[in-house]
Amino acid sequence: MTTLTASTLTASTLGAPDDDLATVLSWLALAGVPGVELRVAPGQIAHAGMAADECADVRATLADAGIRLTGLASYIKLCRNASDGSVIGELADVLKLASQLGAPVVRVFPGAPVHSAPYGIRPRLREPEADVTARAIRRLDAVAHLSEDLGSHPALETHDSHPRAADIVPILERASGPVGAVWDLMHPWRTGEQLKQTWELLAPWLADGRGSVQVKDANLPTDAMPLPIGDGTLPVDEFAQLLIDHGYDGVVCLEWEKAWYPSAPDLPVGLDSAVRWFDRHWRS
């Protein structure tokens, strides 16, 4: 198994939607990747409604394999137009699941209603931004004490209705409880936010294990099919260098989107490229 460096390379099971935990762990071990992020969805390794003994089995299997569970990737839409009670209930349930599995962080999406927009443009919200922001803060605050008690907290991703750091920071900075950020390399970049600006805005919510960063590659904007890291158009090397220059010491997660692109190569192709990229920058 690869020795951990200041930053930890991990991989999401988004890249292995039809594979069991044993298969994923064998691929991680072969590639020398010491962490995994479990996607929370029906039919996946981690899913809503897991019994305590199932969680214990997953936790023990990860420990036996020497693989660190770096987080859970949920599909909760923090800003969606629904009752507070339903979203808060979903948040509470997935935080409890994270605690049982031993995951410190739960990824959540913004997910506010939007008008359609071209690839490179931030979508326009269908509701006043102040209302959307207040809704998200209420929901985060409602689970603040639970997060503190469980030792697992939400981390809001730069995604969908809020693709830039500038979009999610107004939510993060007003939340009263523990909260982090997930910096998906693609979305701020594709909507025109400079890497340096994204870092400067998100740094407080990436520090001290509060959040994570995601790396991926593709021939964007024309083709979103996953490509080995370095073979596409995303600024993956500049991204790595910026993180190193600023002393980032958190989780770096490969998001190999095979669940959305079934014809993409299997996860080991992405893992091999991510390890080469990671080694070139963090272990050179």
C-alpha positions as a Markdown table, in Angstrom:
| # | Residue | x | y | z |
|---|---|---|---|---|
| 1 | Met | 0.0 | 0.0 | 0.0 |
| 2 | Thr | 1.2 | 3.5 | -0.9 |
| 3 | Thr | 2.5 | 5.6 | 2.0 |
| 4 | Leu | 0.3 | 8.5 | 2.8 |
| 5 | Thr | 1.7 | 11.9 | 2.1 |
| 6 | Ala | 0.5 | 15.3 | 3.5 |
| 7 | Ser | -2.4 | 15.1 | 1.0 |
| 8 | Thr | -4.3 | 11.8 | 0.6 |
| 9 | Leu | -5.3 | 10.4 | -2.8 |
| 10 | Thr | -8.8 | 8.8 | -2.8 |
| 11 | Ala | -11.3 | 7.7 | -5.3 |
| 12 | Ser | -15.1 | 7.9 | -5.5 |
| 13 | Thr | -17.1 | 4.7 | -6.2 |
| 14 | Leu | -18.9 | 6.8 | -8.8 |
| 15 | Gly | -16.3 | 5.2 | -11.0 |
| 16 | Ala | -17.4 | 1.7 | -10.1 |
| 17 | Pro | -21.2 | 1.8 | -10.1 |
| 18 | Asp | -21.7 | -1.9 | -10.8 |
| 19 | Asp | -18.9 | -3.3 | -8.7 |
| 20 | Asp | -18.8 | -4.7 | -5.2 |
| 21 | Leu | -16.6 | -3.5 | -2.3 |
| 22 | Ala | -14.2 | -6.4 | -2.7 |
| 23 | Thr | -13.6 | -5.5 | -6.3 |
| 24 | Val | -13.1 | -1.8 | -5.6 |
| 25 | Leu | -10.7 | -2.5 | -2.8 |
| 26 | Ser | -8.6 | -4.8 | -5.0 |
| 27 | Trp | -8.4 | -2.1 | -7.6 |
| 28 | Leu | -7.3 | 0.5 | -5.0 |
| 29 | Ala | -4.7 | -1.8 | -3.6 |
| 30 | Leu | -3.3 | -2.6 | -7.0 |
| 31 | Ala | -3.0 | 1.1 | -7.9 |
| 32 | Gly | -1.7 | 2.1 | -4.5 |
| 33 | Val | -4.6 | 4.4 | -3.6 |
| 34 | Pro | -5.1 | 4.6 | 0.2 |
| 35 | Gly | -8.6 | 6.1 | 0.4 |
| 36 | Val | -12.1 | 5.7 | -0.9 |
| 37 | Glu | -15.2 | 7.9 | -1.0 |
| 38 | Leu | -18.4 | 5.9 | -1.0 |
| 39 | Arg | -21.3 | 7.1 | -3.1 |
| 40 | Val | -24.6 | 6.9 | -1.3 |
| 41 | Ala | -27.3 | 5.7 | -3.7 |
| 42 | Pro | -29.7 | 2.8 | -4.1 |
| 43 | Gly | -28.0 | -0.4 | -5.1 |
| 44 | Gln | -24.5 | 0.9 | -4.1 |
| 45 | Ile | -22.1 | -0.1 | -1.5 |
| 46 | Ala | -23.4 | 2.6 | 0.8 |
| 47 | His | -27.1 | 3.3 | 0.7 |
| 48 | Ala | -29.9 | 4.8 | 2.8 |
| 49 | Gly | -31.4 | 2.4 | 5.3 |
| 50 | Met | -28.2 | 0.3 | 5.9 |
| 51 | Ala | -28.5 | -1.7 | 9.0 |
| 52 | Ala | -26.0 | -1.3 | 11.8 |
| 53 | Asp | -24.5 | -4.7 | 11.1 |
| 54 | Glu | -24.0 | -3.9 | 7.4 |
| 55 | Cys | -22.2 | -0.7 | 8.3 |
| 56 | Ala | -20.0 | -2.6 | 10.8 |
| 57 | Asp | -19.2 | -5.1 | 8.0 |
| 58 | Val | -18.2 | -2.3 | 5.6 |
| 59 | Arg | -16.2 | -0.6 | 8.2 |
| 60 | Ala | -14.3 | -3.8 | 9.2 |
| 61 | Thr | -13.6 | -4.7 | 5.6 |
| 62 | Leu | -12.1 | -1.2 | 4.9 |
| 63 | Ala | -10.0 | -1.5 | 8.0 |
| 64 | Asp | -8.7 | -5.0 | 7.1 |
| 65 | Ala | -7.8 | -3.7 | 3.7 |
| 66 | Gly | -6.0 | -0.7 | 5.1 |
| 67 | Ile | -8.2 | 1.7 | 3.2 |
| 68 | Arg | -9.3 | 5.0 | 4.7 |
| 69 | Leu | -12.9 | 6.1 | 4.2 |
| 70 | Thr | -12.5 | 9.8 | 3.3 |
| 71 | Gly | -16.2 | 10.6 | 3.0 |
| 72 | Leu | -19.6 | 9.9 | 1.7 |
| 73 | Ala | -21.0 | 11.3 | -1.6 |
| 74 | Ser | -24.6 | 12.0 | -1.1 |
| 75 | Tyr | -27.1 | 13.4 | -3.6 |
| 76 | Ile | -28.9 | 15.6 | -1.1 |
| 77 | Lys | -29.8 | 19.0 | -2.7 |
| 78 | Leu | -29.4 | 21.5 | 0.1 |
| 79 | Cys | -31.2 | 24.3 | -1.7 |
| 80 | Arg | -33.9 | 22.4 | -3.4 |
| 81 | Asn | -37.5 | 23.8 | -3.3 |
| 82 | Ala | -39.0 | 21.4 | -0.8 |
| 83 | Ser | -40.0 | 21.4 | 2.8 |
| 84 | Asp | -37.3 | 22.1 | 5.3 |
| 85 | Gly | -38.3 | 19.0 | 7.2 |
| 86 | Ser | -37.8 | 16.6 | 4.3 |
| 87 | Val | -34.3 | 18.0 | 3.5 |
| 88 | Ile | -33.2 | 18.2 | 7.1 |
| 89 | Gly | -34.4 | 14.6 | 7.6 |
| 90 | Glu | -32.3 | 13.5 | 4.7 |
| 91 | Leu | -29.3 | 15.3 | 6.0 |
| 92 | Ala | -29.7 | 13.8 | 9.5 |
| 93 | Asp | -30.1 | 10.3 | 8.1 |
| 94 | Val | -27.0 | 10.5 | 5.9 |
| 95 | Leu | -24.9 | 12.1 | 8.8 |
| 96 | Lys | -25.9 | 9.2 | 11.0 |
| 97 | Leu | -24.9 | 6.8 | 8.2 |
| 98 | Ala | -21.6 | 8.6 | 7.9 |
| 99 | Ser | -21.0 | 8.2 | 11.6 |
| 100 | Gln | -21.7 | 4.5 | 11.6 |
| 101 | Leu | -19.4 | 4.0 | 8.6 |
| 102 | Gly | -16.7 | 6.2 | 10.0 |
| 103 | Ala | -16.8 | 8.9 | 7.4 |
| 104 | Pro | -15.9 | 12.4 | 8.6 |
| 105 | Val | -17.6 | 14.3 | 5.7 |
| 106 | Val | -20.8 | 14.1 | 3.7 |
| 107 | Arg | -20.8 | 15.7 | 0.3 |
| 108 | Val | -24.1 | 17.6 | -0.5 |
| 109 | Phe | -25.1 | 19.5 | -3.7 |
| 110 | Pro | -26.6 | 23.0 | -3.8 |
| 111 | Gly | -29.4 | 21.9 | -6.2 |
| 112 | Ala | -31.5 | 25.0 | -6.4 |
| 113 | Pro | -34.0 | 25.4 | -9.2 |
| 114 | Val | -32.4 | 27.1 | -12.2 |
| 115 | His | -33.1 | 28.2 | -15.8 |
| 116 | Ser | -31.1 | 26.2 | -18.4 |
| 117 | Ala | -27.8 | 27.8 | -19.4 |
| 118 | Pro | -24.9 | 27.2 | -21.8 |
| 119 | Tyr | -21.9 | 25.1 | -20.7 |
| 120 | Gly | -19.7 | 28.1 | -19.7 |
| 121 | Ile | -22.4 | 30.2 | -17.9 |
| 122 | Arg | -23.6 | 30.0 | -14.4 |
| 123 | Pro | -27.3 | 29.2 | -14.5 |
| 124 | Arg | -29.8 | 31.8 | -13.4 |
| 125 | Leu | -31.7 | 30.9 | -10.3 |
| 126 | Arg | -35.5 | 30.6 | -10.5 |
| 127 | Glu | -35.9 | 32.2 | -7.1 |
| 128 | Pro | -34.3 | 35.2 | -5.4 |
| 129 | Glu | -30.8 | 34.4 | -4.4 |
| 130 | Ala | -31.3 | 35.6 | -0.8 |
| 131 | Asp | -34.2 | 33.2 | -0.4 |
| 132 | Val | -32.1 | 30.3 | -1.7 |
| 133 | Thr | -29.2 | 31.2 | 0.6 |
| 134 | Ala | -31.4 | 31.5 | 3.6 |
| 135 | Arg | -33.0 | 28.2 | 2.9 |
| 136 | Ala | -29.6 | 26.4 | 2.8 |
| 137 | Ile | -28.4 | 28.1 | 6.0 |
| 138 | Arg | -31.6 | 27.1 | 7.9 |
| 139 | Arg | -31.0 | 23.5 | 6.9 |
| 140 | Leu | -27.3 | 23.4 | 7.8 |
| 141 | Asp | -28.0 | 25.1 | 11.1 |
| 142 | Ala | -30.7 | 22.5 | 11.9 |
| 143 | Val | -28.2 | 19.7 | 11.8 |
| 144 | Ala | -25.3 | 21.6 | 13.4 |
| 145 | His | -25.6 | 20.0 | 16.9 |
| 146 | Leu | -26.1 | 16.6 | 15.4 |
| 147 | Ser | -23.0 | 17.0 | 13.3 |
| 148 | Glu | -21.0 | 18.0 | 16.3 |
| 149 | Asp | -22.3 | 15.0 | 18.3 |
| 150 | Leu | -21.6 | 12.5 | 15.5 |
| 151 | Gly | -18.3 | 13.9 | 14.3 |
| 152 | Ser | -19.5 | 13.9 | 10.7 |
| 153 | His | -20.4 | 17.1 | 8.9 |
| 154 | Pro | -21.8 | 18.3 | 5.5 |
| 155 | Ala | -19.5 | 19.7 | 2.8 |
| 156 | Leu | -21.1 | 21.7 | 0.0 |
| 157 | Glu | -19.8 | 21.1 | -3.5 |
| 158 | Thr | -19.3 | 23.7 | -6.3 |
| 159 | His | -21.9 | 22.1 | -8.5 |
| 160 | Asp | -25.2 | 22.6 | -10.5 |
| 161 | Ser | -26.9 | 25.9 | -9.4 |
| 162 | His | -23.8 | 27.1 | -7.5 |
| 163 | Pro | -20.9 | 26.1 | -9.7 |
| 164 | Arg | -18.3 | 28.6 | -8.4 |
| 165 | Ala | -16.7 | 29.2 | -5.0 |
| 166 | Ala | -18.2 | 32.7 | -5.2 |
| 167 | Asp | -21.7 | 31.0 | -5.3 |
| 168 | Ile | -21.3 | 28.7 | -2.3 |
| 169 | Val | -19.3 | 30.9 | 0.1 |
| 170 | Pro | -22.3 | 33.1 | 1.0 |
| 171 | Ile | -23.9 | 29.9 | 2.4 |
| 172 | Leu | -20.8 | 28.5 | 4.1 |
| 173 | Glu | -19.8 | 31.7 | 5.8 |
| 174 | Arg | -23.2 | 32.1 | 7.6 |
| 175 | Ala | -23.6 | 28.5 | 8.7 |
| 176 | Ser | -23.4 | 28.2 | 12.5 |
| 177 | Gly | -22.2 | 24.6 | 12.7 |
| 178 | Pro | -19.4 | 22.5 | 11.3 |
| 179 | Val | -19.4 | 22.6 | 7.5 |
| 180 | Gly | -16.9 | 22.2 | 4.7 |
| 181 | Ala | -16.5 | 22.6 | 0.9 |
| 182 | Val | -15.9 | 20.3 | -2.0 |
| 183 | Trp | -14.0 | 21.9 | -4.8 |
| 184 | Asp | -14.9 | 20.1 | -8.0 |
| 185 | Leu | -12.2 | 21.3 | -10.4 |
| 186 | Met | -14.5 | 21.3 | -13.4 |
| 187 | His | -17.4 | 23.6 | -12.4 |
| 188 | Pro | -15.7 | 26.8 | -11.2 |
| 189 | Trp | -13.3 | 26.5 | -14.1 |
| 190 | Arg | -15.9 | 26.0 | -16.8 |
| 191 | Thr | -17.9 | 29.0 | -15.6 |
| 192 | Gly | -14.9 | 31.3 | -15.6 |
| 193 | Glu | -13.7 | 31.4 | -12.1 |
| 194 | Gln | -9.9 | 31.4 | -11.9 |
| 195 | Leu | -8.2 | 28.6 | -9.9 |
| 196 | Lys | -6.5 | 31.2 | -7.6 |
| 197 | Gln | -9.8 | 32.9 | -6.9 |
| 198 | Thr | -11.5 | 29.5 | -6.1 |
| 199 | Trp | -8.7 | 28.6 | -3.7 |
| 200 | Glu | -8.8 | 32.0 | -2.0 |
| 201 | Leu | -12.5 | 31.8 | -1.4 |
| 202 | Leu | -12.7 | 28.1 | -0.4 |
| 203 | Ala | -9.5 | 27.8 | 1.7 |
| 204 | Pro | -11.2 | 28.2 | 5.1 |
| 205 | Trp | -13.6 | 25.4 | 4.3 |
| 206 | Leu | -11.0 | 23.1 | 2.9 |
| 207 | Ala | -8.5 | 23.4 | 5.8 |
| 208 | Asp | -8.2 | 21.0 | 8.7 |
| 209 | Gly | -10.1 | 18.1 | 7.0 |
| 210 | Arg | -13.3 | 20.2 | 6.5 |
| 211 | Gly | -13.6 | 19.4 | 2.9 |
| 212 | Ser | -11.9 | 18.0 | -0.2 |
| 213 | Val | -10.9 | 18.6 | -3.8 |
| 214 | Gln | -12.0 | 16.6 | -6.8 |
| 215 | Val | -9.9 | 15.9 | -9.9 |
| 216 | Lys | -11.2 | 14.7 | -13.3 |
| 217 | Asp | -10.4 | 15.2 | -16.9 |
| 218 | Ala | -12.3 | 15.2 | -20.2 |
| 219 | Asn | -12.2 | 17.0 | -23.6 |
| 220 | Leu | -14.4 | 19.8 | -22.5 |
| 221 | Pro | -16.4 | 21.6 | -23.6 |
| 222 | Thr | -17.1 | 19.3 | -26.5 |
| 223 | Asp | -17.1 | 15.9 | -24.7 |
| 224 | Ala | -17.5 | 15.1 | -21.0 |
| 225 | Met | -16.5 | 11.4 | -21.3 |
| 226 | Pro | -13.9 | 10.7 | -18.6 |
| 227 | Leu | -10.3 | 10.6 | -19.7 |
| 228 | Pro | -7.1 | 9.7 | -17.9 |
| 229 | Ile | -5.9 | 12.6 | -15.9 |
| 230 | Gly | -3.8 | 14.8 | -18.1 |
| 231 | Asp | -5.3 | 13.7 | -21.4 |
| 232 | Gly | -8.1 | 16.2 | -21.5 |
| 233 | Thr | -8.5 | 20.0 | -21.4 |
| 234 | Leu | -8.9 | 20.6 | -17.6 |
| 235 | Pro | -6.0 | 22.4 | -16.0 |
| 236 | Val | -5.0 | 19.5 | -13.8 |
| 237 | Asp | -1.4 | 20.3 | -13.5 |
| 238 | Glu | -2.0 | 24.0 | -12.6 |
| 239 | Phe | -4.6 | 22.8 | -10.1 |
| 240 | Ala | -2.1 | 20.4 | -8.4 |
| 241 | Gln | 0.6 | 23.1 | -8.3 |
| 242 | Leu | -1.7 | 25.6 | -6.7 |
| 243 | Leu | -2.7 | 23.2 | -4.0 |
| 244 | Ile | 1.0 | 22.4 | -3.3 |
| 245 | Asp | 2.0 | 26.1 | -3.3 |
| 246 | His | -0.7 | 26.9 | -0.7 |
| 247 | Gly | 0.1 | 23.9 | 1.5 |
| 248 | Tyr | -3.1 | 22.0 | 1.0 |
| 249 | Asp | -2.9 | 18.8 | 3.0 |
| 250 | Gly | -6.4 | 17.3 | 2.6 |
| 251 | Val | -8.1 | 14.8 | 0.5 |
| 252 | Val | -7.7 | 14.7 | -3.3 |
| 253 | Cys | -10.4 | 12.6 | -4.8 |
| 254 | Leu | -10.6 | 11.1 | -8.3 |
| 255 | Glu | -14.1 | 11.5 | -9.6 |
| 256 | Trp | -14.2 | 9.0 | -12.5 |
| 257 | Glu | -17.8 | 9.5 | -13.8 |
| 258 | Lys | -18.4 | 6.0 | -15.2 |
| 259 | Ala | -21.9 | 6.0 | -13.6 |
| 260 | Trp | -22.9 | 8.7 | -16.0 |
| 261 | Tyr | -20.8 | 7.5 | -18.9 |
| 262 | Pro | -21.1 | 3.7 | -18.9 |
| 263 | Ser | -18.9 | 3.3 | -22.0 |
| 264 | Ala | -15.9 | 4.9 | -20.1 |
| 265 | Pro | -13.1 | 2.5 | -19.2 |
| 266 | Asp | -13.3 | 0.8 | -15.9 |
| 267 | Leu | -12.0 | 2.6 | -12.8 |
| 268 | Pro | -8.5 | 1.1 | -12.9 |
| 269 | Val | -7.7 | 3.2 | -15.9 |
| 270 | Gly | -8.6 | 6.4 | -14.0 |
| 271 | Leu | -6.8 | 5.2 | -10.9 |
| 272 | Asp | -3.6 | 4.6 | -12.8 |
| 273 | Ser | -3.6 | 8.0 | -14.4 |
| 274 | Ala | -4.5 | 9.7 | -11.1 |
| 275 | Val | -1.6 | 8.0 | -9.3 |
| 276 | Arg | 0.8 | 9.1 | -12.0 |
| 277 | Trp | -0.5 | 12.6 | -11.8 |
| 278 | Phe | -0.4 | 12.6 | -8.0 |
| 279 | Asp | 3.1 | 11.2 | -7.8 |
| 280 | Arg | 4.4 | 13.6 | -10.3 |
| 281 | His | 3.3 | 16.6 | -8.2 |
| 282 | Trp | 3.2 | 15.5 | -4.6 |
| 283 | Arg | 6.1 | 13.0 | -4.6 |
| 284 | Ser | 8.5 | 14.5 | -7.0 |
